[in-house]
Amino acid sequence: MSALTERQQALLKAIVEEYIECAEPVGSEVIERKHNLGVSPATIRIEMSRLTDMGYLRQPHTSAGRAPTSMGMKFYISELMKEKQLPIAAEVSIKDKMMAQRHKQERLIKEAVSALAERLDVLGLAIDDEGLVYYAGAANILDWPEFYDIDVARYVLSLFDRNPRLKEIIGRAVGSDPVHILFGEDMEFEYLRPTSFVFTKYNISMNKDGVIGVIGPARMNFALVLPYVKYVRNLLNEAIRI
């Protein structure tokens, strides 16, 4: 990735957060009106053009504003974003429900997946050590504009009928990161372009792992998604060890 100046980082952060909120390409006038970057609208437009040339932004239409690319989202997540603190009430509620199922692994996993789907309004999923797939919140994704395209929604939901494709996608995450984020824009599947996957491994035993995470739009609120996925993973690990 090319090095970004402090001004470019502030601008990219503003654009990503506006895009997460509104799902529309962001224009320079919105940034100038809502974010105090201390520069003129003309300078904002110049820097937006530079960020586009560098690959952090894209311009969907000739007269439209800019939207972050997967490269821009990755930079935002790793360098600019601050994870949010989960509400104590949410932590307690999730823990109580999951620990109530700690002696029945299948029910425990279903409760974990349901917690993610309910709290994040996305599609929660898990794959256990035997390859069984669990999911909840399939209807949630239909509330996001990215899934108004019936072909996109159909393709994502069909992943749970074609388990090898889902496992192939998850298998693309490599490296030692505790939580993996995959953007559909980086894959060859056309109908996954507006989507993203967030998942992590949980420990079933010393030599067996499962996967827990969510599927949603590429503009998910990662500042909230990541701490929820981590929290549910930690509870799974704790409950399985009891």
C-alpha positions as CSV (number, residue, x, y, z in Angstrom):
1,M,0.0,0.0,0.0
2,S,1.2,3.5,-0.8
3,A,1.9,5.8,2.2
4,L,-0.9,8.2,2.9
5,T,-0.5,11.7,4.4
6,E,-2.3,12.6,7.6
7,R,-4.8,14.6,5.5
8,Q,-5.4,11.7,3.1
9,Q,-5.9,9.3,6.1
10,A,-8.4,11.7,7.7
11,L,-10.3,12.0,4.4
12,L,-10.3,8.3,3.8
13,K,-11.7,7.7,7.3
14,A,-14.4,10.3,6.7
15,I,-15.4,8.7,3.4
16,V,-15.5,5.2,4.7
17,E,-17.6,6.1,7.8
18,E,-20.0,8.1,5.6
19,Y,-20.3,5.1,3.2
20,I,-20.9,2.7,6.0
21,E,-23.7,4.8,7.2
22,C,-25.4,5.8,3.9
23,A,-24.5,3.1,1.4
24,E,-24.0,5.8,-1.3
25,P,-20.9,7.1,-2.9
26,V,-19.7,10.1,-0.9
27,G,-19.3,13.5,-2.5
28,S,-16.8,16.2,-1.6
29,E,-19.6,18.5,-0.5
30,V,-20.7,16.0,2.2
31,I,-17.2,15.8,3.5
32,E,-16.8,19.6,3.5
33,R,-20.1,20.0,5.3
34,K,-19.9,17.3,7.9
35,H,-16.2,16.8,8.6
36,N,-13.8,19.6,9.8
37,L,-10.7,18.7,7.8
38,G,-9.5,22.3,7.6
39,V,-9.1,22.4,3.9
40,S,-11.1,23.8,1.0
41,P,-13.7,21.8,-1.1
42,A,-11.3,22.1,-4.0
43,T,-8.5,20.5,-2.0
44,I,-10.9,17.7,-0.9
45,R,-11.7,16.9,-4.5
46,I,-8.0,16.8,-5.4
47,E,-7.2,14.5,-2.6
48,M,-10.2,12.3,-3.4
49,S,-8.9,12.0,-7.0
50,R,-5.5,11.1,-5.6
51,L,-6.9,8.4,-3.3
52,T,-8.8,7.0,-6.3
53,D,-5.6,6.9,-8.4
54,M,-3.9,5.1,-5.5
55,G,-6.6,2.4,-5.4
56,Y,-8.2,3.3,-2.0
57,L,-11.4,4.8,-3.6
58,R,-13.5,4.1,-6.7
59,Q,-15.9,6.3,-8.6
60,P,-18.9,4.2,-9.5
61,H,-20.4,6.7,-11.9
62,T,-18.9,9.7,-13.8
63,S,-20.8,12.3,-11.8
64,A,-21.0,10.4,-8.5
65,G,-18.9,10.7,-5.4
66,R,-16.4,8.1,-4.2
67,A,-16.8,4.8,-2.4
68,P,-14.0,2.8,-0.7
69,T,-12.4,-0.2,-2.4
70,S,-11.5,-3.3,-0.5
71,M,-8.0,-1.8,-0.3
72,G,-9.4,1.3,1.3
73,M,-11.6,-0.7,3.7
74,K,-8.6,-2.8,4.7
75,F,-6.5,0.3,5.4
76,Y,-9.3,1.8,7.4
77,I,-9.8,-1.3,9.5
78,S,-6.1,-1.9,10.2
79,E,-4.9,1.7,10.6
80,L,-7.8,4.1,11.2
81,M,-10.6,2.3,12.9
82,K,-11.1,2.0,16.7
83,E,-13.1,-1.0,17.8
84,K,-16.2,-0.2,19.9
85,Q,-16.9,-1.3,23.5
86,L,-19.7,-3.8,23.6
87,P,-22.7,-2.8,25.9
88,I,-22.5,-4.6,29.2
89,A,-26.1,-5.6,28.9
90,A,-25.4,-7.2,25.6
91,E,-22.4,-9.1,26.9
92,V,-24.4,-10.4,29.9
93,S,-27.4,-11.5,27.8
94,I,-25.3,-13.3,25.2
95,K,-23.2,-15.1,27.9
96,D,-26.3,-16.2,29.9
97,K,-27.9,-17.7,26.8
98,M,-24.8,-19.4,25.6
99,M,-23.7,-20.8,29.0
100,A,-27.2,-22.3,29.4
101,Q,-26.4,-24.5,26.4
102,R,-22.8,-25.3,27.4
103,H,-23.5,-29.0,27.9
104,K,-25.0,-29.5,24.4
105,Q,-22.5,-28.5,21.8
106,E,-24.9,-28.3,18.9
107,R,-27.3,-26.0,20.8
108,L,-24.3,-23.9,22.0
109,I,-23.1,-23.3,18.4
110,K,-26.7,-22.4,17.3
111,E,-27.0,-20.0,20.2
112,A,-23.6,-18.4,19.2
113,V,-24.6,-18.0,15.6
114,S,-28.0,-16.6,16.6
115,A,-26.4,-14.0,18.9
116,L,-24.2,-12.7,16.1
117,A,-27.1,-12.5,13.6
118,E,-29.4,-10.8,16.1
119,R,-26.9,-8.2,17.5
120,L,-25.4,-7.3,14.1
121,D,-28.4,-7.7,11.8
122,V,-26.4,-9.8,9.4
123,L,-26.1,-13.5,8.6
124,G,-24.3,-15.5,11.3
125,L,-22.5,-18.8,10.5
126,A,-20.5,-21.5,12.0
127,I,-18.8,-24.7,10.8
128,D,-17.9,-27.3,13.4
129,D,-15.0,-29.7,13.4
130,E,-17.1,-32.3,11.5
131,G,-17.9,-29.8,8.7
132,L,-21.5,-29.2,9.7
133,V,-22.7,-25.7,8.8
134,Y,-24.9,-23.7,11.1
135,Y,-26.5,-20.3,10.2
136,A,-29.0,-17.8,11.4
137,G,-30.4,-14.5,10.2
138,A,-30.7,-15.2,6.5
139,A,-33.6,-12.7,6.3
140,N,-31.4,-10.0,7.8
141,I,-29.3,-9.5,4.7
142,L,-32.4,-8.7,2.7
143,D,-32.7,-5.4,4.7
144,W,-29.3,-4.2,3.3
145,P,-29.4,-2.4,-0.1
146,E,-26.5,-4.5,-1.4
147,F,-28.8,-7.5,-1.3
148,Y,-31.8,-5.9,-3.1
149,D,-30.2,-7.5,-6.2
150,I,-31.9,-10.9,-6.1
151,D,-28.9,-12.5,-7.8
152,V,-26.6,-11.4,-5.0
153,A,-29.0,-12.5,-2.3
154,R,-29.6,-15.9,-4.0
155,Y,-25.9,-16.5,-4.5
156,V,-25.1,-15.8,-0.8
157,L,-27.9,-18.0,0.5
158,S,-27.0,-20.8,-2.0
159,L,-23.6,-21.0,-0.3
160,F,-25.3,-23.0,2.5
161,D,-26.6,-25.5,0.0
162,R,-23.2,-25.9,-1.6
163,N,-21.0,-26.3,1.4
164,P,-17.8,-26.9,-0.6
165,R,-18.0,-23.4,-2.0
166,L,-18.5,-21.8,1.4
167,K,-15.6,-23.8,2.8
168,E,-13.5,-22.9,-0.2
169,I,-14.1,-19.2,0.4
170,I,-13.3,-19.4,4.1
171,G,-10.2,-21.5,3.2
172,R,-8.8,-18.5,1.3
173,A,-8.0,-16.7,4.6
174,V,-4.3,-17.4,5.4
175,G,-2.0,-16.0,8.0
176,S,-2.0,-15.7,11.7
177,D,-4.6,-13.0,12.2
178,P,-7.0,-14.0,14.9
179,V,-9.9,-12.6,12.9
180,H,-10.1,-12.8,9.1
181,I,-11.9,-10.4,6.8
182,L,-12.5,-11.3,3.2
183,F,-14.0,-8.9,0.7
184,G,-16.0,-10.2,-2.3
185,E,-14.4,-7.6,-4.4
186,D,-11.2,-9.6,-4.1
187,M,-12.8,-12.9,-5.3
188,E,-13.7,-14.0,-8.8
189,F,-17.4,-14.6,-7.9
190,E,-19.3,-11.7,-9.5
191,Y,-22.3,-11.9,-7.1
192,L,-20.1,-11.7,-4.0
193,R,-18.6,-8.3,-5.0
194,P,-20.8,-6.3,-2.6
195,T,-20.2,-8.6,0.3
196,S,-17.7,-9.4,3.0
197,F,-17.0,-12.3,5.4
198,V,-15.7,-11.9,8.9
199,F,-14.8,-15.1,10.8
200,T,-12.5,-16.6,13.4
201,K,-11.6,-20.0,14.7
202,Y,-12.8,-21.4,18.0
203,N,-11.2,-24.4,19.8
204,I,-13.2,-27.6,20.2
205,S,-10.3,-29.6,21.5
206,M,-6.5,-29.5,21.3
207,N,-6.5,-30.7,17.7
208,K,-9.9,-29.6,16.5
209,D,-11.2,-26.2,15.5
210,G,-14.4,-24.7,14.3
211,V,-15.2,-21.5,12.5
212,I,-17.6,-18.7,13.7
213,G,-18.4,-15.5,12.0
214,V,-20.8,-13.4,9.8
215,I,-21.6,-12.5,6.2
216,G,-22.9,-9.1,5.3
217,P,-22.3,-6.2,3.0
218,A,-18.7,-5.0,2.3
219,R,-19.5,-1.8,4.3
220,M,-20.4,-3.6,7.6
221,N,-19.8,-1.6,10.7
222,F,-16.5,-3.4,11.4
223,A,-15.9,-1.4,14.6
224,L,-18.8,-3.2,16.1
225,V,-18.6,-6.5,14.1
226,L,-15.1,-7.4,15.2
227,P,-15.6,-7.1,19.0
228,Y,-18.9,-9.1,18.8
229,V,-17.2,-11.9,16.8
230,K,-14.3,-12.0,19.2
231,Y,-16.6,-12.0,22.2
232,V,-18.8,-14.8,21.0
233,R,-15.6,-16.8,20.0
234,N,-14.2,-16.4,23.5
235,L,-17.5,-17.5,25.0
236,L,-17.5,-20.6,22.8
237,N,-14.0,-21.5,23.9
238,E,-14.9,-21.0,27.5
239,A,-18.2,-22.9,27.3
240,I,-16.6,-25.9,25.5
241,R,-13.9,-26.2,28.1
242,I,-16.4,-26.4,31.0
